[in-house]
Amino acid sequence: MELITDIESKRNLRRCPLRWSRVVESTPRKWKVVCKQNSSSDIDHCPTSQNCQWWLRAKLGAKTGCWEISKLGPPHSCFVPTDSRSHQNLCKNLLACDMEGFIRVNPAYDVKYVIEHADSKYNYAISYQKAWQALKRARENVYGTWESSCQLLPKYMLALQTYNDGTIVEWLHKDRQVDGVFTLGYVFWAYKPCIEAFKHCRKILAVDGTHLYTKYRHKLLIANTLDANQKIISVAYAIVDEESYESWKWFLDALARHFVGDIVGVCLISDRHAGLLKAVGEVPAFCEPIGVHRYCLRHVASNFNSQFKNVQLKDLCYRAGQALTVRSFETVMRQIDGLCRGAHEYLRRIDVTKWTFSHDGGHRYGVMTTNISEAINGVLKGTRRLPITAIVSATFTRSKNAFREREVVAMNLQQRNQAWPDDVFKKIASNNALGTRHSVDLYNHSRQTASVTVHVPGTSSRTFRVSLLERACDCGQWRLSGIPCSHALAVIRQYVLDITLYVPECYSTIEYALTYTSGFFAPLADVEYWDEPNFQLRHNPGRRIRRRGRDVTTRIHNEMDWPQTRARQQYQAQDGAGTSGQGSRRRR
């Protein structure tokens, strides 16, 4: 018989016959198992004919240091009816061993896939409870338990700072026990490449919080920005016990110290959480005149709809916030006033500079919502089920991969001598092609002013004033994002000027390349080389989640997630009928 060798550990050895066997001898150098259908413990003697005769021996090799299977008994003679719902040997440990590879690739691996795997590989239908327990065991085998992960967190954070110079980690412990172990409160971290990258991106920070689906109640706070190619960069993270004034104030103070610094005009975009609004007012970096704070239009419309519960009013609220000019904004507001005076007064009480494009002044760079943070929350959904150190490790891996891939893109752009990344380049090319059909009337070369007439077949023409010195056009689009509109590009072409002079520097290929080359990520050494931290950490027992039933891994949807298509079609049909009726009366 050919021996099976090079089995590194007894744990790996146990996986081989696990689904059939029970252990009858286990020493540091020997291991013996028999079939679970064998009631005899002496494998050297033939068992009764009613018992399965299968058995196996293994030993630890003296020279190799690995386990090898040395002897194997007769084949299995046991039989289990195939109509059984689940084989007794198809336990959670066996399934967990199968799932470990999938869990490493996809932490969001779902219970239903475990059930499908058991059915396809073993031809048995297992219960949801067994599948869930197997998945839980697999995650613990790969990432550790919540308690052990919390104990490892200080050591892992110290390793990040040791091998990736410039990594910022800040702690705020709740209390210290008699044994010298701190209770986890808040932890903030940001990687040096992300800190350097923010200096070359648009001056916006979108912040949001999300639930962690863990054994303990925690929230993950994230700050994101956008690069020149409209790609999201998560620049800072924090794990806190809950979203409150204290946690948001602590997080925003850290952002101001490590990211804003002396930079003037940083725009913070957030929802209208009461604790967050209070915290922002106490952080000068995000208050005028140093910085600005803007609201997410999606959350403003959601709060508005919660008050008035009318889809038509909600859509008009969106239109008012997205209006490019003050005139368009006032037109929509008059429509809202005509439908509901209370709704009009509600929106008037909100500072228009914080939720509208028309009064923003260009601080948003075209970003009206915190959707960039919501997108990251979706990407991290599977990761949010993992223990706390695995979550931090996932943010490191994700950031490292993003920087590596986008650095290659930036190098290719530089080799092609392309002035802007693809996203900006396509917008400018589209606007430039549209501008060739405009009529331009130049006024003053020194002041670079002109009027642009747009001819639309079948309708009357429209005229827009353009001032290149002020970077302004009556359409409002230039001020919205900083990228010249078709009217401005038509004037630039008539004055024979360089387009690159009128596109913000943060959109250039040079800045895009600096975003991903100003810092770099370095690999961590093996865990045995990590330094020991000067404190120990544990979870707060008061944050332990004790609930019956399945874990909730998806937030409860609200009206922001509902398409409300039927209600929207109804009011649009009514408006159409009203308009056609007025036209008929006018014709009569």
C-alpha positions in Angstrom: 0.0 0.0 0.0 1.3 3.4 -0.9 1.6 5.7 2.1 0.1 9.2 2.3 2.7 11.6 3.6 3.3 15.3 4.2 0.2 15.9 6.2 1.5 18.9 8.2 -0.7 18.7 11.3 -3.1 16.4 13.2 -5.9 18.8 12.4 -5.3 18.4 8.7 -5.0 14.6 9.2 -8.4 14.4 10.9 -10.1 16.0 7.9 -9.3 12.9 5.7 -11.5 10.3 7.4 -13.7 12.6 9.5 -17.0 11.8 7.9 -16.7 8.1 8.6 -14.6 7.6 11.8 -14.3 7.9 15.5 -10.9 8.2 17.3 -9.9 5.2 19.5 -6.3 6.3 20.1 -4.6 9.7 19.9 -1.1 10.3 21.2 1.6 12.9 20.1 3.0 10.2 17.7 0.1 7.8 16.9 -3.5 8.1 15.8 -6.1 5.4 15.3 -9.6 5.6 14.1 -12.4 3.1 13.3 -15.7 3.5 11.5 -18.5 5.0 13.6 -20.6 1.9 12.8 -17.9 -0.3 14.6 -18.7 -0.8 18.3 -15.4 -2.5 18.9 -12.4 -0.4 20.1 -9.8 -3.1 19.2 -9.0 -2.7 15.5 -6.5 -5.5 15.5 -9.3 -8.1 15.9 -12.0 -8.5 13.4 -15.3 -7.1 14.7 -18.6 -8.8 14.5 -20.2 -9.3 11.2 -22.8 -6.7 12.0 -20.2 -3.9 12.5 -18.3 -2.1 9.8 -14.7 -3.4 9.6 -13.0 -0.2 8.2 -10.1 1.2 10.3 -7.1 3.4 9.8 -3.7 4.1 11.5 -1.4 7.1 11.2 2.0 8.0 12.8 4.2 11.0 13.0 7.3 10.6 10.8 10.6 10.9 12.8 12.6 12.4 9.9 9.9 14.4 8.0 8.0 15.8 11.0 4.8 15.2 9.1 2.0 12.7 9.7 1.6 9.7 7.4 -1.1 7.1 7.0 0.7 3.8 7.7 -2.1 1.2 7.6 -5.6 1.0 6.3 -8.2 -1.7 7.0 -10.9 -3.3 4.7 -13.4 -1.1 2.8 -16.5 0.2 4.5 -19.3 -2.4 4.8 -21.8 -0.1 6.6 -24.9 1.3 4.9 -27.0 4.3 5.6 -30.4 4.7 3.9 -30.2 7.3 1.1 -33.5 8.8 1.9 -32.2 10.2 5.2 -32.2 14.0 5.4 -28.7 14.2 6.7 -26.0 11.7 7.3 -24.8 11.6 10.9 -21.2 11.9 9.8 -21.9 15.0 7.6 -21.2 17.3 10.5 -20.5 21.0 10.7 -16.7 20.4 11.1 -16.6 18.5 7.8 -18.6 21.2 6.0 -16.5 23.9 7.6 -13.4 22.3 6.2 -15.0 22.5 2.7 -16.1 26.1 3.2 -12.8 27.6 4.3 -11.5 28.1 0.8 -14.7 29.8 -0.2 -14.7 32.0 2.9 -11.2 33.3 2.2 -12.2 34.3 -1.3 -15.7 35.7 -0.4 -16.4 36.6 3.2 -20.0 37.1 2.2 -20.5 33.5 1.4 -24.1 32.7 2.2 -25.8 29.9 4.0 -27.8 28.8 0.9 -24.5 28.0 -0.9 -23.5 25.7 2.0 -26.8 23.8 1.6 -26.2 23.6 -2.2 -22.6 22.4 -1.7 -23.7 19.6 0.6 -26.4 18.5 -1.8 -24.1 18.5 -4.9 -21.0 17.0 -3.2 -22.5 14.5 -0.7 -26.0 14.1 -2.1 -27.6 15.0 1.3 -30.0 17.7 2.2 -28.8 19.4 5.4 -30.8 21.7 7.6 -30.4 25.5 7.7 -29.2 25.3 11.2 -26.4 22.9 10.4 -25.4 25.0 7.3 -25.3 28.1 9.5 -23.2 26.4 12.2 -20.8 25.1 9.5 -20.4 28.6 8.0 -19.8 30.1 11.5 -17.2 27.4 12.2 -15.5 28.1 8.9 -15.3 31.8 9.6 -13.8 31.1 13.0 -11.3 28.7 11.5 -10.2 31.3 9.0 -10.6 34.6 10.9 -10.8 33.6 14.6 -13.6 34.2 17.1 -14.8 37.7 18.0 -13.1 37.5 21.3 -9.7 36.3 20.0 -9.9 38.8 17.2 -10.4 41.7 19.6 -7.4 40.5 21.6 -5.3 40.4 18.4 -6.4 43.9 17.2 -3.8 46.0 19.1 -1.0 43.7 17.8 -2.3 43.9 14.3 -2.6 47.7 14.4 1.0 48.0 15.7 2.2 45.8 12.9 0.5 48.1 10.4 2.3 51.0 11.9 5.6 49.1 12.0 5.6 47.9 8.4 3.7 50.7 6.8 5.3 53.9 8.1 2.9 56.8 8.5 -0.2 54.7 9.3 -2.3 56.6 11.8 -4.0 54.6 14.6 -5.8 56.3 17.5 -7.6 54.7 20.4 -10.2 55.8 22.9 -10.7 53.1 25.5 -13.9 52.9 27.6 -12.2 51.8 30.9 -9.5 49.6 32.3 -10.1 46.5 34.3 -8.2 45.4 37.4 -6.1 42.9 35.3 -4.9 45.7 33.0 -7.1 44.9 30.0 -8.8 47.8 28.3 -12.3 47.7 27.1 -12.7 48.6 23.4 -14.3 52.0 22.8 -13.3 53.8 19.6 -10.4 53.1 17.2 -9.5 55.3 14.2 -7.1 54.3 11.4 -5.9 55.7 8.1 -3.1 54.6 5.8 -0.3 56.9 4.7 -1.0 56.5 1.0 -4.6 57.5 1.5 -3.6 60.5 3.5 -1.2 61.6 0.7 -3.8 60.7 -2.0 -6.3 63.2 -0.6 -4.0 66.1 -1.3 -4.3 65.4 -5.0 -8.1 64.7 -5.1 -11.1 67.0 -5.1 -11.6 68.7 -1.7 -14.6 66.7 -0.7 -15.1 64.2 2.2 -18.3 62.2 2.3 -18.8 60.5 5.7 -21.3 57.9 6.7 -21.8 55.1 9.2 -22.8 51.5 8.8 -23.7 48.6 11.0 -21.4 45.7 11.7 -23.1 42.3 11.7 -21.0 41.0 14.6 -21.5 39.4 18.0 -21.2 42.9 19.5 -22.9 46.1 18.6 -20.5 48.3 16.7 -20.6 50.9 13.9 -18.1 51.5 11.2 -17.6 55.1 10.2 -16.0 55.8 6.8 -14.7 58.9 5.1 -14.5 58.8 1.2 -13.4 61.1 -1.5 -13.2 60.9 -5.4 -10.1 60.9 -7.6 -9.8 62.6 -11.0 -11.3 59.6 -12.7 -14.4 59.5 -10.6 -13.2 56.5 -8.6 -13.9 56.2 -4.8 -11.1 56.3 -2.3 -11.8 55.3 1.3 -9.4 57.5 3.2 -10.2 56.9 6.9 -12.1 54.4 9.1 -13.3 54.2 12.7 -15.0 51.6 14.7 -17.3 53.0 17.4 -20.0 51.7 19.7 -22.8 53.8 18.2 -23.4 56.9 16.1 -23.6 59.7 18.6 -22.4 63.2 19.1 -19.3 61.9 21.0 -18.3 59.4 18.4 -18.8 61.7 15.4 -17.0 64.6 17.1 -14.0 62.2 17.8 -14.0 61.0 14.2 -14.3 64.5 12.7 -11.5 65.8 14.9 -9.2 63.0 13.7 -10.1 63.8 10.0 -9.4 67.5 10.6 -6.0 66.8 12.1 -4.7 64.2 9.6 -6.4 65.2 6.4 -7.5 68.8 6.4 -4.7 70.5 8.2 -4.0 73.8 6.5 -6.2 73.1 3.5 -9.0 75.7 3.0 -12.3 75.0 1.4 -12.8 71.2 2.2 -16.4 70.3 1.7 -17.9 67.7 4.1 -21.0 65.9 2.8 -23.1 64.0 5.2 -26.7 63.1 6.2 -28.6 65.1 8.9 -28.0 62.9 11.9 -28.6 65.0 15.0 -25.3 64.0 16.7 -23.3 64.6 13.5 -24.8 68.0 12.9 -23.9 69.1 16.4 -20.4 67.7 16.0 -19.7 69.4 12.7 -20.6 72.8 14.3 -17.7 72.3 16.8 -15.0 71.3 14.3 -13.7 74.6 12.7 -12.1 72.7 9.7 -15.6 72.0 8.4 -17.2 75.3 9.2 -17.0 78.5 7.2 -14.8 80.3 6.5 -12.2 77.5 6.7 -14.4 74.7 5.2 -18.0 74.1 4.3 -20.6 71.5 5.3 -23.2 70.2 2.9 -26.2 67.9 3.2 -26.9 64.7 1.2 -29.8 65.6 -1.1 -31.0 62.0 -0.9 -31.4 62.2 2.9 -33.0 65.7 2.7 -35.6 64.3 0.3 -36.2 61.3 2.5 -36.8 63.4 5.6 -39.0 65.7 3.5 -41.0 62.7 2.3 -41.4 61.3 5.8 -43.1 64.5 6.7 -45.5 64.9 3.8 -45.6 61.3 2.3 -46.2 62.5 -1.3 -44.1 61.1 -4.2 -44.8 64.2 -6.4 -43.5 66.5 -3.7 -40.5 64.3 -3.1 -39.6 64.4 -6.8 -40.0 68.2 -6.8 -37.7 68.4 -3.8 -35.1 66.5 -5.8 -35.5 68.8 -8.8 -35.2 71.9 -6.5 -31.9 70.5 -5.1 -30.5 69.6 -8.5 -31.5 72.9 -10.2 -28.4 74.5 -11.7 -29.5 78.1 -11.5 -31.3 80.2 -8.9 -34.1 80.9 -11.5 -34.7 77.2 -12.0 -34.7 76.6 -8.3 -37.3 79.3 -7.6 -39.5 77.9 -10.4 -39.6 74.5 -8.8 -40.2 76.0 -5.3 -43.2 77.8 -6.7 -44.6 74.5 -7.9 -44.1 73.0 -4.4 -45.9 76.0 -2.9 -48.8 75.5 -5.2 -49.2 71.9 -4.1 -48.5 72.3 -0.4 -47.7 75.5 1.5 -46.4 73.5 4.5 -43.9 71.6 2.3 -42.7 74.9 0.8 -42.2 76.4 4.3 -40.4 73.2 5.4 -37.8 73.5 2.7 -37.4 77.2 3.2 -36.4 76.6 6.8 -33.3 74.6 5.6 -30.3 76.6 4.6 -30.4 76.6 0.8 -26.6 76.6 0.6 -26.4 73.2 2.2 -28.7 71.2 0.0 -29.0 72.9 -3.5 -26.7 73.1 -6.5 -27.8 76.6 -7.4 -26.6 78.1 -4.1 -23.6 75.9 -3.4 -20.9 78.0 -4.9 -19.1 75.0 -6.5 -17.8 73.4 -3.3 -19.5 70.1 -4.0 -17.7 69.4 -7.3 -20.9 67.9 -8.6 -21.4 65.5 -5.7 -24.9 65.9 -4.3 -25.3 62.8 -2.1 -23.3 60.4 0.1 -23.8 57.6 -2.4 -20.1 57.2 -2.7 -20.1 56.1 1.0 -23.2 54.0 0.4 -21.4 52.2 -2.4 -18.5 51.4 -0.1 -21.0 50.1 2.5 -22.3 47.7 -0.2 -18.9 46.5 -1.1 -18.0 45.9 2.5 -21.3 44.1 3.3 -19.7 40.7 3.4 -16.7 41.9 5.3 -19.0 43.5 8.0 -19.9 39.9 9.2 -16.3 39.2 10.2 -14.5 39.7 13.5 -13.0 43.1 14.1 -9.4 42.4 13.1 -10.5 40.7 9.9 -12.5 43.9 9.1 -9.4 46.0 9.5 -7.4 43.6 7.5 -10.0 43.7 4.7 -9.8 47.5 4.5 -6.0 47.2 4.2 -6.2 44.6 1.4 -8.9 46.5 -0.5 -7.0 49.8 -0.4 -3.7 48.1 -1.4 -5.4 46.4 -4.4 -7.1 49.7 -5.5 -3.9 51.7 -5.4 -2.0 49.0 -7.3 -4.6 48.8 -10.1 -5.1 52.5 -10.5 -1.3 53.2 -10.5 -1.1 51.1 -13.6 -4.0 53.1 -15.2 -2.2 56.4 -14.4 1.1 55.1 -15.9 -0.7 54.2 -19.2 -2.4 57.7 -19.3 1.0 59.3 -18.9 2.5 57.2 -21.7 -0.3 58.3 -24.0 0.3 62.0 -23.0 -3.4 62.3 -22.2 -4.2 65.5 -20.4 -7.0 64.1 -18.2 -8.2 60.7 -17.1 -10.7 58.9 -19.2 -13.8 60.1 -17.3 -12.9 63.8 -17.6 -11.5 63.3 -21.1 -14.8 61.9 -22.3 -16.9 64.7 -20.8 -14.7 67.4 -22.3 -14.7 65.7 -25.7 -18.5 65.4 -25.6 -19.0 69.0 -24.5 -16.5 70.1 -27.2 -18.3 68.3 -29.9 -21.6 69.8 -28.8 -20.0 73.3 -28.7 -19.1 73.2 -32.4 -22.9 73.7 -33.1 -23.1 76.8 -31.0 -23.0 80.4 -32.3 -20.4 82.6 -30.4 -20.4 86.4 -30.2 -17.2 87.7 -28.6 -17.3 90.8 -26.5 -14.0 91.7 -24.8 -10.7 89.8 -25.3 -9.1 91.1 -22.1 -12.0 90.2 -19.9 -12.7 87.0 -22.0 -16.5 87.5 -22.2 -18.9 86.3 -24.8 -22.5 85.3 -25.5 -23.3 81.9 -26.9 -26.5 81.1 -28.8 -27.8 77.5 -28.9 -30.1 76.6 -31.7 -32.5 73.7 -31.1 -34.5 72.5 -34.1 -38.2 73.0 -33.6 -37.8 75.4 -30.7 -36.6 78.9 -30.0 -32.9 79.5 -29.5 -31.4 80.2 -26.1 -28.5 82.6 -25.2 -25.9 82.1 -22.4 -23.4 84.6 -21.1 -19.9 83.2 -20.6 -17.0 84.7 -18.6 -13.8 82.8 -18.8 -12.0 84.9 -16.2 -14.8 84.2 -13.7 -15.2 80.5 -14.8 -18.9 81.1 -15.1 -21.7 80.4 -17.6 -25.4 81.1 -17.2 -26.3 77.4 -17.6 -24.6 76.7 -14.3 -22.9 73.5 -15.3 -19.3 74.9 -15.3 -19.6 76.0 -11.7 -21.3 72.7 -10.8 -18.3 70.4 -11.4 -15.5 72.6 -12.5 -15.4 71.0 -16.0 -16.1 73.6 -18.7 -19.6 73.2 -20.3 -20.1 73.2 -24.1 -20.8 77.0 -24.1 -17.5 77.7 -22.4 -15.5 75.4 -24.6 -17.0 77.1 -27.7 -15.8 80.5 -26.4 -12.3 79.0 -25.5 -12.0 77.7 -29.1 -13.0 81.1 -30.5 -10.4 82.9 -28.4 -7.8 80.3 -29.4 -6.9 79.5 -25.8 -5.6 76.4 -24.1 -8.4 74.3 -22.6 -6.2 72.9 -19.9 -6.0 76.4 -18.3 -9.7 76.3 -17.6 -9.9 72.8 -16.1 -9.2 72.5 -12.4 -5.8 71.0 -11.7 -7.3 68.2 -9.5 -8.7 66.7 -12.7 -5.3 66.5 -14.6 -3.5 63.2 -15.3 -0.5 64.5 -13.3 -2.6 64.9 -10.2 -4.2 61.6 -10.9 -0.8 59.9 -11.0 0.3 61.6 -7.9 -2.8 60.3 -6.1 -1.5 56.8 -6.4 2.2 57.2 -6.4 2.8 59.7 -3.5 2.6 56.8 -1.0 2.9 53.0 -1.1 1.7 50.0 0.8 4.2 47.5 2.1 3.5 43.8 3.0 3.4 42.7 6.7 5.8 40.2 8.1 4.6 36.9 9.5 2.7 37.2 12.7 5.6 35.7 14.8 7.7 38.8 14.0 5.1 41.3 15.2 5.9 43.4 18.2 3.8 43.0 21.3 1.6 46.1 22.1 1.8 47.8 25.5 -1.8 47.0 26.4 -4.5 44.3 26.0 -8.0 44.7 24.7 -11.4 43.1 25.1 -14.9 43.7 23.9 -17.4 45.6 26.0 -19.7 42.9 27.5 -22.5 45.5 27.6 -22.4 45.6 23.8 -23.1 41.9 23.4 -26.0 41.1 21.1 -28.4 38.6 22.6 -31.2 37.8 20.2 -33.1 34.7 19.2 -33.4 33.6 15.6 -31.2 34.3 12.6 -28.8 37.2 12.5 -30.0 40.2 10.6 -27.5 40.9 7.9 -29.5 43.4 5.8 -30.7 46.7 7.0 -34.5 47.4 7.0 -35.4 49.2 3.8 -37.1 52.5 3.9 -38.7 54.8 1.3 -35.3 55.7 -0.1 -35.1 52.1 -1.3 -38.6 51.9 -2.7 -39.0 52.7 -6.4 -42.6 54.0 -5.8 -43.1 53.6 -9.5 -46.9 53.2 -9.3 -47.5 56.4 -7.3 -45.2 58.3 -9.6 -47.0 57.0 -12.7 -50.4 58.0 -11.2 -49.5 61.6 -10.6 -47.7 61.9 -14.0 -50.8 60.5 -15.7 -53.0 63.0 -13.9 -50.7 65.9 -14.9 -50.8 64.7 -18.5 -54.6 64.5 -18.5 -54.8 68.0 -16.9 -52.4 69.4 -19.5 -54.3 67.9 -22.5 -57.6 69.1 -21.1 -56.3 72.7 -20.8 -55.1 72.4 -24.4 -58.5 71.2 -25.6 -60.2 74.1 -23.9 -57.8 76.6 -25.4 -58.4 75.1 -28.9 -62.2 75.5 -28.4 
